[in-house]
Amino acid sequence: MQQHPHTSRRRTGRLAGLTAALAAVVGLSTLTGPGAHAADNPYERGPAPTESSIEALRGPYAVSDISVSRLSATGFGGGTIYYPTTTADGTFGAIAISPGFTALESSISWLGPRLASQGFVVFTIDTLTTVDQPDSRGDQLLAALDYLTQRSSVRSRVDSGRLGVMGHSMGGGGSLEAAKDRPSLQAAIPLTPWNLDKTWPEVRTPTLIFGADGDTIAPVSSHAEPFYNNLPSSLDRAYLELNNATHFTPNSSNTTIAKYSISWLKRFIDNDTRYEQFLCPLPRRSLTIEESRGNCPHTS
């Protein structure tokens, strides 16, 4: 039976209208859906951040952990790997964290699940001996990252091109040593750091340094501040001095440390500019922050 030409045109018109509507919906979801930003940045992980989400004790990811025996470790003293349990989001960036002089992994263990739940694989380590100096701790942080990416049971979950280091006290000094020795690192966060070396012109890794106004072991005037001041001025760098704090403040769960560490790691390991809002403009002086310095906006 022959179709009437007007009927054919109406059906064609309706089909074109449906196609256009579908295209508009697809276009709208591309602009506003949860995967929109991720399409531009393949390393983005997790929902859009809020002040409360980065201050929370736990982020959006469920976390598991694996103990690494000292006997199975090479170049460091073993530790614990914390990792998001999901495999649906692909690989994650990773961070190794060192304790300070005479301290054990337990002194920085709170950072493991807190950072991992935000979408990172985190390796809190013990050092070969508790009296290892910063240069040795830097080597051990790098050895831990190599173990994590090459030998660990979660190596398939880690993006070996997106790695960072953190550390407390001599471990903080060690994180600077690690960044100096491995410029490919994407982020470094020294926590109330101690090191006899005060100048770091070789560092190419975006670095956030935490000092404490009441630190008598590594006073900011002779450690954290000169470390920051002697990083290259062109580097993405920041200094945040904790108010009413001591050298050992990073050894306990601390919202200010977590909030700005998460933002720094997300911004530079995941290239996630959604977190820039928490870093720039610089944090204002408050009950928990004595002062802050840095170069805003960030360029890397």
Disulfide bonds with the S-S distance in Angstrom:
Cys280-Cys296 1.98
